Structure formats: structure tokens, C-alpha cells
Amino acid sequence: MASQSAKQVVEEMIRHFNTHDLDAVYTLLADDYRQYLSSAIQVAGRDAARQADSALYEAVSDYRRETVALLAEGNSVSLEWRLLGTSQTGTPVNVALVSLMRIADGKIAEGSLYFDAASLAAAIH
């Protein structure tokens, strides 16, 4: 995987999310992965990221990501995407997000997510 470009690492992550191969998703994260929500650290470590995401997977069992724009330069990747699926109540989920990621040694080392938290909460409840 070290020979993959930063863009290819993120494209692989998106494919694994959309096929619900979560084991493969989280192997793409560095052991010491850091995730920030609107610049405030929320998750430290690959296992913590998986645990934090589990509630979302339960709330939107047909969760998928639709790429709007994907830009990469060096080890930095910017991804505009939509979280799509159906809530447990049958309501369609369609939330816009932006992810800024840093890739190191073929793994996602950091990710910063920007989205309207109120829209996401309303969509999944």
C-alpha cells in the first residue's frame, strides 16, 4: 500500500465504506490516527475511530458515501462528499460533509471533518 498515492488511499477507503467492509476501512487508518470535528480533536486512535463511527452505522444501516469532489496534492486530500442512506425510521439521509486528510506511509494519519451537526442529527433520528 505504501506505493499508493494519497488520492488512491482515500479512493480505496471510500470503496470499502460503500461495500460495508469496515475491517478494510479501518486498516487504512494509522494506529495513532487523529480525527477532528470542526478543528477540535474528537477521536484518538484507529480503534477509537471505529467505536465512534459504530453509532452512525447502526443508525444508517445502508450507509454510503457519494463523492462530490476529490482533490489531492502531495500527502493532503480534500474530499467533498455526501452521506446517504436511510434512517431507522425510514427517512432518507442526505448530509453534506467535507473531509481534509493527511496521508503518511500509505495510511490516513489525520482527518478533519466539517459538516452541519444539527442536520446530521436530524437526519438520523
C-alpha positions as CSV (number, residue, x, y, z in Angstrom):
1,M,0.0,0.0,0.0
2,A,2.9,2.4,0.6
3,S,3.2,2.8,-3.2
4,Q,-0.3,4.2,-3.4
5,S,-0.8,7.9,-3.8
6,A,-2.7,9.8,-1.2
7,K,-5.7,10.0,-3.5
8,Q,-5.7,6.3,-4.1
9,V,-5.7,5.6,-0.4
10,V,-8.8,7.7,0.1
11,E,-10.5,6.2,-3.0
12,E,-9.9,2.8,-1.5
13,M,-11.4,3.9,1.8
14,I,-14.5,5.2,0.0
15,R,-14.9,1.8,-1.8
16,H,-14.6,-0.1,1.4
17,F,-17.2,2.2,3.1
18,N,-19.6,1.7,0.3
19,T,-19.3,-2.1,0.3
20,H,-19.5,-2.1,4.2
21,D,-16.1,-3.7,4.5
22,L,-15.3,-1.9,7.7
23,D,-12.3,-4.1,8.6
24,A,-10.7,-2.9,5.4
25,V,-11.7,0.7,6.1
26,Y,-10.0,0.8,9.5
27,T,-6.8,-0.9,8.3
28,L,-6.3,2.2,6.1
29,L,-6.1,4.4,9.3
30,A,-2.8,4.8,11.1
31,D,-2.6,3.3,14.6
32,D,-2.3,6.8,16.0
33,Y,-5.0,8.3,13.7
34,R,-6.5,11.6,14.9
35,Q,-9.9,12.8,13.8
36,Y,-11.1,16.3,14.3
37,L,-14.6,17.7,14.1
38,S,-14.5,21.4,13.1
39,S,-10.9,21.6,14.3
40,A,-11.5,20.1,17.8
41,I,-10.0,16.6,18.3
42,Q,-12.7,14.0,18.8
43,V,-11.0,10.7,18.2
44,A,-7.5,9.5,19.0
45,G,-6.5,6.1,17.5
46,R,-7.8,3.7,14.9
47,D,-9.9,1.6,17.4
48,A,-11.5,4.8,18.8
49,A,-12.5,5.9,15.3
50,R,-14.2,2.6,14.7
51,Q,-16.0,2.8,18.0
52,A,-17.1,6.4,17.4
53,D,-18.4,5.5,13.9
54,S,-20.4,2.5,15.1
55,A,-23.4,4.5,16.2
56,L,-23.7,6.0,12.7
57,Y,-23.5,2.5,11.1
58,E,-26.3,1.4,13.4
59,A,-28.4,4.5,12.7
60,V,-28.0,4.3,8.9
61,S,-27.5,0.6,8.1
62,D,-27.4,1.2,4.3
63,Y,-24.8,4.0,4.8
64,R,-22.9,5.0,1.7
65,R,-20.6,7.9,0.6
66,E,-21.1,9.8,-2.6
67,T,-18.0,11.7,-3.8
68,V,-18.8,15.2,-5.0
69,A,-15.1,16.4,-5.4
70,L,-11.8,14.8,-4.6
71,L,-8.6,16.8,-4.8
72,A,-5.1,15.7,-3.8
73,E,-1.7,17.3,-3.6
74,G,1.2,15.6,-2.1
75,N,0.1,13.9,1.1
76,S,-3.0,16.0,1.5
77,V,-6.5,15.1,0.3
78,S,-9.7,17.2,0.3
79,L,-12.9,15.3,-0.1
80,E,-16.4,16.8,-0.5
81,W,-18.9,14.1,-0.1
82,R,-22.5,13.2,0.9
83,L,-23.5,10.7,3.5
84,L,-26.5,8.9,2.0
85,G,-28.8,6.2,3.3
86,T,-32.0,5.6,5.2
87,S,-32.5,6.2,8.9
88,Q,-34.0,3.6,11.2
89,T,-37.4,5.4,10.9
90,G,-37.3,5.2,7.1
91,T,-36.3,8.8,6.5
92,P,-33.8,9.4,3.7
93,V,-30.4,10.6,4.9
94,N,-28.5,13.1,2.7
95,V,-25.9,15.2,4.5
96,A,-23.1,17.2,3.0
97,L,-19.6,16.9,4.5
98,V,-16.0,17.9,3.8
99,S,-13.0,15.9,4.9
100,L,-9.5,17.1,4.9
101,M,-7.0,14.2,5.3
102,R,-3.3,13.8,5.7
103,I,-1.7,10.5,4.4
104,A,1.6,9.2,5.9
105,D,3.2,5.9,5.0
106,G,0.2,4.8,3.0
107,K,-2.2,5.3,5.9
108,I,-4.7,8.0,6.8
109,A,-2.9,9.8,9.7
110,E,-5.3,12.6,10.3
111,G,-8.8,13.6,9.2
112,S,-10.7,16.8,9.8
113,L,-14.5,16.7,9.2
114,Y,-16.7,19.7,8.6
115,F,-20.5,19.4,8.5
116,D,-23.7,20.7,10.0
117,A,-24.0,18.5,13.1
118,A,-27.7,19.6,13.6
119,S,-28.5,18.4,10.0
120,L,-26.9,15.0,10.6
121,A,-28.6,14.6,14.0
122,A,-32.0,15.4,12.5
123,A,-31.4,13.1,9.5
124,I,-30.6,10.0,11.6
125,H,-33.3,10.4,14.3
